């Protein structure tokens, strides 16, 4: 079985709530452990917080 390319991986993530939750949790952990977030990370974090889904 071949490894999926970037676009296939992103498509798989878009179709899977479990994968979305995994990557959001990973991103939030990164934000918690970083004192110097990029502007893009701050915008993403703001969007995630604003659209929080339990």
mmCIF file of the N, C-alpha and C atoms, coordinates in Angstrom:
data_MODEL
# 
_entry.id   MODEL 
# 
loop_
_atom_site.group_PDB 
_atom_site.id 
_atom_site.type_symbol 
_atom_site.label_atom_id 
_atom_site.label_alt_id 
_atom_site.label_comp_id 
_atom_site.label_asym_id 
_atom_site.label_entity_id 
_atom_site.label_seq_id 
_atom_site.pdbx_PDB_ins_code 
_atom_site.Cartn_x 
_atom_site.Cartn_y 
_atom_site.Cartn_z 
_atom_site.occupancy 
_atom_site.B_iso_or_equiv 
_atom_site.pdbx_formal_charge 
_atom_site.auth_seq_id 
_atom_site.auth_comp_id 
_atom_site.auth_asym_id 
_atom_site.auth_atom_id 
_atom_site.pdbx_PDB_model_num 
ATOM 1   N N  . UNK A 1 1  ? 0.845   -1.182 0.000  1.00 0.00 ? 1  UNK A N  1 
ATOM 2   C CA . UNK A 1 1  ? 0.000   0.000  0.000  1.00 0.00 ? 1  UNK A CA 1 
ATOM 3   C C  . UNK A 1 1  ? 0.890   1.245  0.000  1.00 0.00 ? 1  UNK A C  1 
ATOM 4   N N  . UNK A 1 2  ? 0.626   2.150  -0.907 1.00 0.00 ? 2  UNK A N  1 
ATOM 5   C CA . UNK A 1 2  ? 1.449   3.359  -0.998 1.00 0.00 ? 2  UNK A CA 1 
ATOM 6   C C  . UNK A 1 2  ? 0.995   4.407  0.007  1.00 0.00 ? 2  UNK A C  1 
ATOM 7   N N  . UNK A 1 3  ? 1.913   5.276  0.353  1.00 0.00 ? 3  UNK A N  1 
ATOM 8   C CA . UNK A 1 3  ? 1.609   6.377  1.268  1.00 0.00 ? 3  UNK A CA 1 
ATOM 9   C C  . UNK A 1 3  ? 0.763   7.418  0.526  1.00 0.00 ? 3  UNK A C  1 
ATOM 10  N N  . UNK A 1 4  ? -0.232  7.969  1.230  1.00 0.00 ? 4  UNK A N  1 
ATOM 11  C CA . UNK A 1 4  ? -1.079  8.994  0.613  1.00 0.00 ? 4  UNK A CA 1 
ATOM 12  C C  . UNK A 1 4  ? -0.295  10.288 0.446  1.00 0.00 ? 4  UNK A C  1 
ATOM 13  N N  . UNK A 1 5  ? -0.602  11.005 -0.632 1.00 0.00 ? 5  UNK A N  1 
ATOM 14  C CA . UNK A 1 5  ? 0.038   12.303 -0.813 1.00 0.00 ? 5  UNK A CA 1 
ATOM 15  C C  . UNK A 1 5  ? -0.681  13.345 0.043  1.00 0.00 ? 5  UNK A C  1 
ATOM 16  N N  . UNK A 1 6  ? -0.156  14.544 0.055  1.00 0.00 ? 6  UNK A N  1 
ATOM 17  C CA . UNK A 1 6  ? -0.676  15.612 0.914  1.00 0.00 ? 6  UNK A CA 1 
ATOM 18  C C  . UNK A 1 6  ? -2.173  15.844 0.684  1.00 0.00 ? 6  UNK A C  1 
ATOM 19  N N  . UNK A 1 7  ? -2.584  15.925 -0.564 1.00 0.00 ? 7  UNK A N  1 
ATOM 20  C CA . UNK A 1 7  ? -3.980  16.234 -0.869 1.00 0.00 ? 7  UNK A CA 1 
ATOM 21  C C  . UNK A 1 7  ? -4.908  15.091 -0.482 1.00 0.00 ? 7  UNK A C  1 
ATOM 22  N N  . UNK A 1 8  ? -4.460  13.872 -0.663 1.00 0.00 ? 8  UNK A N  1 
ATOM 23  C CA . UNK A 1 8  ? -5.256  12.722 -0.228 1.00 0.00 ? 8  UNK A CA 1 
ATOM 24  C C  . UNK A 1 8  ? -5.415  12.721 1.290  1.00 0.00 ? 8  UNK A C  1 
ATOM 25  N N  . UNK A 1 9  ? -4.348  13.065 1.993  1.00 0.00 ? 9  UNK A N  1 
ATOM 26  C CA . UNK A 1 9  ? -4.396  13.125 3.455  1.00 0.00 ? 9  UNK A CA 1 
ATOM 27  C C  . UNK A 1 9  ? -5.356  14.221 3.917  1.00 0.00 ? 9  UNK A C  1 
ATOM 28  N N  . UNK A 1 10 ? -5.283  15.385 3.291  1.00 0.00 ? 10 UNK A N  1 
ATOM 29  C CA . UNK A 1 10 ? -6.187  16.484 3.651  1.00 0.00 ? 10 UNK A CA 1 
ATOM 30  C C  . UNK A 1 10 ? -7.640  16.123 3.353  1.00 0.00 ? 10 UNK A C  1 
ATOM 31  N N  . UNK A 1 11 ? -7.878  15.433 2.263  1.00 0.00 ? 11 UNK A N  1 
ATOM 32  C CA . UNK A 1 11 ? -9.228  14.995 1.916  1.00 0.00 ? 11 UNK A CA 1 
ATOM 33  C C  . UNK A 1 11 ? -9.744  13.999 2.952  1.00 0.00 ? 11 UNK A C  1 
ATOM 34  N N  . UNK A 1 12 ? -8.894  13.075 3.364  1.00 0.00 ? 12 UNK A N  1 
ATOM 35  C CA . UNK A 1 12 ? -9.282  12.093 4.386  1.00 0.00 ? 12 UNK A CA 1 
ATOM 36  C C  . UNK A 1 12 ? -9.635  12.798 5.692  1.00 0.00 ? 12 UNK A C  1 
ATOM 37  N N  . UNK A 1 13 ? -8.859  13.807 6.062  1.00 0.00 ? 13 UNK A N  1 
ATOM 38  C CA . UNK A 1 13 ? -9.136  14.572 7.279  1.00 0.00 ? 13 UNK A CA 1 
ATOM 39  C C  . UNK A 1 13 ? -10.482 15.278 7.156  1.00 0.00 ? 13 UNK A C  1 
ATOM 40  N N  . UNK A 1 14 ? -10.751 15.848 5.989  1.00 0.00 ? 14 UNK A N  1 
ATOM 41  C CA . UNK A 1 14 ? -12.009 16.585 5.806  1.00 0.00 ? 14 UNK A CA 1 
ATOM 42  C C  . UNK A 1 14 ? -13.225 15.671 5.918  1.00 0.00 ? 14 UNK A C  1 
ATOM 43  N N  . UNK A 1 15 ? -13.047 14.386 5.651  1.00 0.00 ? 15 UNK A N  1 
ATOM 44  C CA . UNK A 1 15 ? -14.162 13.437 5.709  1.00 0.00 ? 15 UNK A CA 1 
ATOM 45  C C  . UNK A 1 15 ? -14.324 12.764 7.067  1.00 0.00 ? 15 UNK A C  1 
ATOM 46  N N  . UNK A 1 16 ? -13.348 12.888 7.936  1.00 0.00 ? 16 UNK A N  1 
ATOM 47  C CA . UNK A 1 16 ? -13.352 12.149 9.198  1.00 0.00 ? 16 UNK A CA 1 
ATOM 48  C C  . UNK A 1 16 ? -13.404 13.084 10.405 1.00 0.00 ? 16 UNK A C  1 
ATOM 49  N N  . UNK A 1 17 ? -14.490 13.008 11.164 1.00 0.00 ? 17 UNK A N  1 
ATOM 50  C CA . UNK A 1 17 ? -14.587 13.821 12.377 1.00 0.00 ? 17 UNK A CA 1 
ATOM 51  C C  . UNK A 1 17 ? -13.527 13.410 13.392 1.00 0.00 ? 17 UNK A C  1 
ATOM 52  N N  . UNK A 1 18 ? -13.226 12.129 13.467 1.00 0.00 ? 18 UNK A N  1 
ATOM 53  C CA . UNK A 1 18 ? -12.201 11.668 14.411 1.00 0.00 ? 18 UNK A CA 1 
ATOM 54  C C  . UNK A 1 18 ? -10.837 12.267 14.077 1.00 0.00 ? 18 UNK A C  1 
ATOM 55  N N  . UNK A 1 19 ? -10.481 12.270 12.796 1.00 0.00 ? 19 UNK A N  1 
ATOM 56  C CA . UNK A 1 19 ? -9.203  12.871 12.394 1.00 0.00 ? 19 UNK A CA 1 
ATOM 57  C C  . UNK A 1 19 ? -9.210  14.379 12.630 1.00 0.00 ? 19 UNK A C  1 
ATOM 58  N N  . UNK A 1 20 ? -10.348 15.028 12.375 1.00 0.00 ? 20 UNK A N  1 
ATOM 59  C CA . UNK A 1 20 ? -10.441 16.466 12.624 1.00 0.00 ? 20 UNK A CA 1 
ATOM 60  C C  . UNK A 1 20 ? -10.217 16.758 14.102 1.00 0.00 ? 20 UNK A C  1 
ATOM 61  N N  . UNK A 1 21 ? -10.853 15.987 14.966 1.00 0.00 ? 21 UNK A N  1 
ATOM 62  C CA . UNK A 1 21 ? -10.686 16.171 16.413 1.00 0.00 ? 21 UNK A CA 1 
ATOM 63  C C  . UNK A 1 21 ? -9.235  15.951 16.824 1.00 0.00 ? 21 UNK A C  1 
ATOM 64  N N  . UNK A 1 22 ? -8.608  14.934 16.230 1.00 0.00 ? 22 UNK A N  1 
ATOM 65  C CA . UNK A 1 22 ? -7.212  14.626 16.547 1.00 0.00 ? 22 UNK A CA 1 
ATOM 66  C C  . UNK A 1 22 ? -6.304  15.802 16.197 1.00 0.00 ? 22 UNK A C  1 
ATOM 67  N N  . UNK A 1 23 ? -6.478  16.359 15.000 1.00 0.00 ? 23 UNK A N  1 
ATOM 68  C CA . UNK A 1 23 ? -5.613  17.446 14.566 1.00 0.00 ? 23 UNK A CA 1 
ATOM 69  C C  . UNK A 1 23 ? -5.922  18.756 15.282 1.00 0.00 ? 23 UNK A C  1 
ATOM 70  N N  . UNK A 1 24 ? -7.181  18.990 15.644 1.00 0.00 ? 24 UNK A N  1 
ATOM 71  C CA . UNK A 1 24 ? -7.516  20.184 16.428 1.00 0.00 ? 24 UNK A CA 1 
ATOM 72  C C  . UNK A 1 24 ? -6.886  20.080 17.807 1.00 0.00 ? 24 UNK A C  1 
ATOM 73  N N  . UNK A 1 25 ? -6.979  18.896 18.424 1.00 0.00 ? 25 UNK A N  1 
ATOM 74  C CA . UNK A 1 25 ? -6.370  18.693 19.745 1.00 0.00 ? 25 UNK A CA 1 
ATOM 75  C C  . UNK A 1 25 ? -4.858  18.895 19.671 1.00 0.00 ? 25 UNK A C  1 
ATOM 76  N N  . UNK A 1 26 ? -4.240  18.387 18.614 1.00 0.00 ? 26 UNK A N  1 
ATOM 77  C CA . UNK A 1 26 ? -2.792  18.548 18.428 1.00 0.00 ? 26 UNK A CA 1 
ATOM 78  C C  . UNK A 1 26 ? -2.436  20.032 18.269 1.00 0.00 ? 26 UNK A C  1 
ATOM 79  N N  . UNK A 1 27 ? -3.241  20.765 17.523 1.00 0.00 ? 27 UNK A N  1 
ATOM 80  C CA . UNK A 1 27 ? -3.010  22.197 17.330 1.00 0.00 ? 27 UNK A CA 1 
ATOM 81  C C  . UNK A 1 27 ? -3.175  22.957 18.643 1.00 0.00 ? 27 UNK A C  1 
ATOM 82  N N  . UNK A 1 28 ? -4.236  22.634 19.407 1.00 0.00 ? 28 UNK A N  1 
ATOM 83  C CA . UNK A 1 28 ? -4.468  23.313 20.683 1.00 0.00 ? 28 UNK A CA 1 
ATOM 84  C C  . UNK A 1 28 ? -3.337  23.038 21.667 1.00 0.00 ? 28 UNK A C  1 
ATOM 85  N N  . UNK A 1 29 ? -2.821  21.814 21.648 1.00 0.00 ? 29 UNK A N  1 
ATOM 86  C CA . UNK A 1 29 ? -1.680  21.483 22.511 1.00 0.00 ? 29 UNK A CA 1 
ATOM 87  C C  . UNK A 1 29 ? -0.460  22.314 22.113 1.00 0.00 ? 29 UNK A C  1 
ATOM 88  N N  . UNK A 1 30 ? -0.245  22.441 20.812 1.00 0.00 ? 30 UNK A N  1 
ATOM 89  C CA . UNK A 1 30 ? 0.866   23.267 20.314 1.00 0.00 ? 30 UNK A CA 1 
ATOM 90  C C  . UNK A 1 30 ? 0.708   24.707 20.806 1.00 0.00 ? 30 UNK A C  1 
ATOM 91  N N  . UNK A 1 31 ? -0.521  25.219 20.753 1.00 0.00 ? 31 UNK A N  1 
ATOM 92  C CA . UNK A 1 31 ? -0.779  26.598 21.197 1.00 0.00 ? 31 UNK A CA 1 
ATOM 93  C C  . UNK A 1 31 ? -0.519  26.759 22.689 1.00 0.00 ? 31 UNK A C  1 
ATOM 94  N N  . UNK A 1 32 ? -0.896  25.771 23.470 1.00 0.00 ? 32 UNK A N  1 
ATOM 95  C CA . UNK A 1 32 ? -0.683  25.834 24.914 1.00 0.00 ? 32 UNK A CA 1 
ATOM 96  C C  . UNK A 1 32 ? 0.799   25.824 25.262 1.00 0.00 ? 32 UNK A C  1 
ATOM 97  N N  . UNK A 1 33 ? 1.586   25.112 24.475 1.00 0.00 ? 33 UNK A N  1 
ATOM 98  C CA . UNK A 1 33 ? 3.005   24.946 24.777 1.00 0.00 ? 33 UNK A CA 1 
ATOM 99  C C  . UNK A 1 33 ? 3.891   26.000 24.122 1.00 0.00 ? 33 UNK A C  1 
ATOM 100 N N  . UNK A 1 34 ? 3.283   26.942 23.417 1.00 0.00 ? 34 UNK A N  1 
ATOM 101 C CA . UNK A 1 34 ? 4.071   27.952 22.716 1.00 0.00 ? 34 UNK A CA 1 
ATOM 102 C C  . UNK A 1 34 ? 3.727   29.341 23.230 1.00 0.00 ? 34 UNK A C  1 
ATOM 103 N N  . UNK A 1 35 ? 4.749   30.109 23.516 1.00 0.00 ? 35 UNK A N  1 
ATOM 104 C CA . UNK A 1 35 ? 4.523   31.483 23.964 1.00 0.00 ? 35 UNK A CA 1 
ATOM 105 C C  . UNK A 1 35 ? 4.629   32.469 22.801 1.00 0.00 ? 35 UNK A C  1 
ATOM 106 N N  . UNK A 1 36 ? 5.002   31.966 21.629 1.00 0.00 ? 36 UNK A N  1 
ATOM 107 C CA . UNK A 1 36 ? 5.199   32.837 20.475 1.00 0.00 ? 36 UNK A CA 1 
ATOM 108 C C  . UNK A 1 36 ? 4.465   32.265 19.262 1.00 0.00 ? 36 UNK A C  1 
ATOM 109 N N  . UNK A 1 37 ? 3.142   32.465 19.224 1.00 0.00 ? 37 UNK A N  1 
ATOM 110 C CA . UNK A 1 37 ? 2.352   31.960 18.103 1.00 0.00 ? 37 UNK A CA 1 
ATOM 111 C C  . UNK A 1 37 ? 2.437   32.921 16.921 1.00 0.00 ? 37 UNK A C  1 
ATOM 112 N N  . UNK A 1 38 ? 2.427   32.353 15.738 1.00 0.00 ? 38 UNK A N  1 
ATOM 113 C CA . UNK A 1 38 ? 2.418   33.194 14.545 1.00 0.00 ? 38 UNK A CA 1 
ATOM 114 C C  . UNK A 1 38 ? 1.050   33.862 14.407 1.00 0.00 ? 38 UNK A C  1 
ATOM 115 N N  . UNK A 1 39 ? 0.993   34.870 13.569 1.00 0.00 ? 39 UNK A N  1 
ATOM 116 C CA . UNK A 1 39 ? -0.283  35.559 13.326 1.00 0.00 ? 39 UNK A CA 1 
ATOM 117 C C  . UNK A 1 39 ? -1.314  34.580 12.765 1.00 0.00 ? 39 UNK A C  1 
ATOM 118 N N  . UNK A 1 40 ? -0.874  33.692 11.903 1.00 0.00 ? 40 UNK A N  1 
ATOM 119 C CA . UNK A 1 40 ? -1.785  32.706 11.310 1.00 0.00 ? 40 UNK A CA 1 
ATOM 120 C C  . UNK A 1 40 ? -2.305  31.758 12.378 1.00 0.00 ? 40 UNK A C  1 
ATOM 121 N N  . UNK A 1 41 ? -1.419  31.277 13.253 1.00 0.00 ? 41 UNK A N  1 
ATOM 122 C CA . UNK A 1 41 ? -1.860  30.402 14.342 1.00 0.00 ? 41 UNK A CA 1 
ATOM 123 C C  . UNK A 1 41 ? -2.877  31.111 15.230 1.00 0.00 ? 41 UNK A C  1 
ATOM 124 N N  . UNK A 1 42 ? -2.658  32.385 15.510 1.00 0.00 ? 42 UNK A N  1 
ATOM 125 C CA . UNK A 1 42 ? -3.600  33.154 16.332 1.00 0.00 ? 42 UNK A CA 1 
ATOM 126 C C  . UNK A 1 42 ? -4.957  33.261 15.650 1.00 0.00 ? 42 UNK A C  1 
ATOM 127 N N  . UNK A 1 43 ? -4.953  33.469 14.352 1.00 0.00 ? 43 UNK A N  1 
ATOM 128 C CA . UNK A 1 43 ? -6.217  33.562 13.611 1.00 0.00 ? 43 UNK A CA 1 
ATOM 129 C C  . UNK A 1 43 ? -6.942  32.222 13.598 1.00 0.00 ? 43 UNK A C  1 
ATOM 130 N N  . UNK A 1 44 ? -6.193  31.145 13.415 1.00 0.00 ? 44 UNK A N  1 
ATOM 131 C CA . UNK A 1 44 ? -6.803  29.811 13.437 1.00 0.00 ? 44 UNK A CA 1 
ATOM 132 C C  . UNK A 1 44 ? -7.366  29.523 14.816 1.00 0.00 ? 44 UNK A C  1 
ATOM 133 N N  . UNK A 1 45 ? -6.598  29.811 15.851 1.00 0.00 ? 45 UNK A N  1 
ATOM 134 C CA . UNK A 1 45 ? -7.042  29.581 17.222 1.00 0.00 ? 45 UNK A CA 1 
ATOM 135 C C  . UNK A 1 45 ? -8.318  30.369 17.513 1.00 0.00 ? 45 UNK A C  1 
ATOM 136 N N  . UNK A 1 46 ? -8.356  31.607 17.095 1.00 0.00 ? 46 UNK A N  1 
ATOM 137 C CA . UNK A 1 46 ? -9.540  32.436 17.288 1.00 0.00 ? 46 UNK A CA 1 
ATOM 138 C C  . UNK A 1 46 ? -10.757 31.817 16.598 1.00 0.00 ? 46 UNK A C  1 
ATOM 139 N N  . UNK A 1 47 ? -10.562 31.323 15.394 1.00 0.00 ? 47 UNK A N  1 
ATOM 140 C CA . UNK A 1 47 ? -11.652 30.691 14.651 1.00 0.00 ? 47 UNK A CA 1 
ATOM 141 C C  . UNK A 1 47 ? -12.120 29.406 15.326 1.00 0.00 ? 47 UNK A C  1 
ATOM 142 N N  . UNK A 1 48 ? -11.181 28.611 15.801 1.00 0.00 ? 48 UNK A N  1 
ATOM 143 C CA . UNK A 1 48 ? -11.529 27.359 16.487 1.00 0.00 ? 48 UNK A CA 1 
ATOM 144 C C  . UNK A 1 48 ? -12.331 27.659 17.745 1.00 0.00 ? 48 UNK A C  1 
ATOM 145 N N  . UNK A 1 49 ? -11.896 28.648 18.504 1.00 0.00 ? 49 UNK A N  1 
ATOM 146 C CA . UNK A 1 49 ? -12.597 29.010 19.739 1.00 0.00 ? 49 UNK A CA 1 
ATOM 147 C C  . UNK A 1 49 ? -13.995 29.536 19.420 1.00 0.00 ? 49 UNK A C  1 
ATOM 148 N N  . UNK A 1 50 ? -14.085 30.370 18.402 1.00 0.00 ? 50 UNK A N  1 
ATOM 149 C CA . UNK A 1 50 ? -15.365 30.959 18.014 1.00 0.00 ? 50 UNK A CA 1 
ATOM 150 C C  . UNK A 1 50 ? -16.360 29.900 17.534 1.00 0.00 ? 50 UNK A C  1 
ATOM 151 N N  . UNK A 1 51 ? -15.861 28.877 16.873 1.00 0.00 ? 51 UNK A N  1 
ATOM 152 C CA . UNK A 1 51 ? -16.719 27.846 16.289 1.00 0.00 ? 51 UNK A CA 1 
ATOM 153 C C  . UNK A 1 51 ? -16.630 26.528 17.038 1.00 0.00 ? 51 UNK A C  1 
ATOM 154 N N  . UNK A 1 52 ? -16.336 26.606 18.316 1.00 0.00 ? 52 UNK A N  1 
ATOM 155 C CA . UNK A 1 52 ? -16.123 25.409 19.134 1.00 0.00 ? 52 UNK A CA 1 
ATOM 156 C C  . UNK A 1 52 ? -17.295 24.438 19.003 1.00 0.00 ? 52 UNK A C  1 
ATOM 157 N N  . UNK A 1 53 ? -16.939 23.184 18.731 1.00 0.00 ? 53 UNK A N  1 
ATOM 158 C CA . UNK A 1 53 ? -17.921 22.105 18.652 1.00 0.00 ? 53 UNK A CA 1 
ATOM 159 C C  . UNK A 1 53 ? -17.512 21.056 19.669 1.00 0.00 ? 53 UNK A C  1 
ATOM 160 N N  . UNK A 1 54 ? -18.441 20.638 20.517 1.00 0.00 ? 54 UNK A N  1 
ATOM 161 C CA . UNK A 1 54 ? -18.124 19.645 21.551 1.00 0.00 ? 54 UNK A CA 1 
ATOM 162 C C  . UNK A 1 54 ? -18.205 18.244 21.028 1.00 0.00 ? 54 UNK A C  1 
# 
